[in-house]
Amino acid sequence: MNEYQRQAYLNALGVDYYVPRWRLPLAPEPVACELPVLVSPENDPSARAEGGVAGPESHQSQAQPHTGPEALRREPASASVDEVLKGMSGRASAKERATVERAAAQVAEQTEPPREKLEPFTLSIWRSPLPVLVLDARVPRAAMPTDRLLRNILQALQPHEAGGVREEVLAWPSVHNPAVHLRVEDAQAELHTWLEIELAQRPVRQLLLMGEKAARFYLPEGTDYRESLWQNIQLEPFNQPALIAPSLLELLREPLLKRDLWRALQPLLPLESTADQ
């Protein structure tokens, strides 16, 4: 679209002056419009060499290609003024608006760097009389005695009242819209907020993050989950140590992992229950 077409569109829209504040996705780099410079025949050496000064008709023929509505008629526009007015005034049908929204979403996805998309997941939050908060990567309908395994682990760390162990299921996202793409950044923000509130209400001595889904959103950037297994990592945003371990379901499926877990838990002993403090 040349400058004259743009001005005609703005005049039809009732806009006196318009300067874009940002460039739209996939739009070409803006280039300043160079208006043609009209040279009078008296000052044009080529015109004088071809036979003297041109008459008034030549002035008109030289000026007309660059000005007036004739230029608009000769150069086809990408969209008519009526179409622009139709979209700007909101008189477009719902089907047309939906088409535009889908196209805009596709353009946004193409311009943004590729990001990992997540599926909804759930975590099991285990609280007990011990100063330990356990987050386990929960697998619904697994039909495995993960609760019994965790109760046995906690009893081995420090005998306590068995009735004091409680499980809470944390679903992410808390409100799921199928039309919204779930991203790692969203999970990190929500889970970090939850843990900050949890530690403020009930401080603990140790975190136990079991399973990739429970650990990956709290690990420092660039830290691999598999390489962090059996390590007690300091979570800087919370000033809290966290032991990274496989999930309870993985421990049941691979019993030899229990030996590695018990070895990693030894430096944390002794653990006193809140009732004993």
Disulfide bonds with the S-S distance in Angstrom:
none
